[in-house]
């Protein structure tokens, strides 16, 4: 079973997006771009509780 952890290799802003990228087997830059787009559109506030849980688990 895979664990969601912060990345040890891709440590931009603490490695959270890198950890999510490693967990999903995708490029961490794609996760970062999606996060920036969601922030720009204001959609992160809709998913804020889920985002907080992901960051807490990854930390």
C-alpha positions, 0 to 999 in steps of 0.5 A: 500500500502506498503512503501519501508523504512529502517528497524528499526529492521535489521540495518546492514549498515543503514537498507537498505537491511533490508528494502528491505527484509521487503518490499519483505517479504524475509530474509534481509540476502538473500538480503545482500548475493545477493548484495555481489555476485553482487558486486563481479561479478561487476554487480552492476555497470550495475544497479548502477542508479537503486541501487541509487534510491532504496537507496535514496527512502529507506533513 
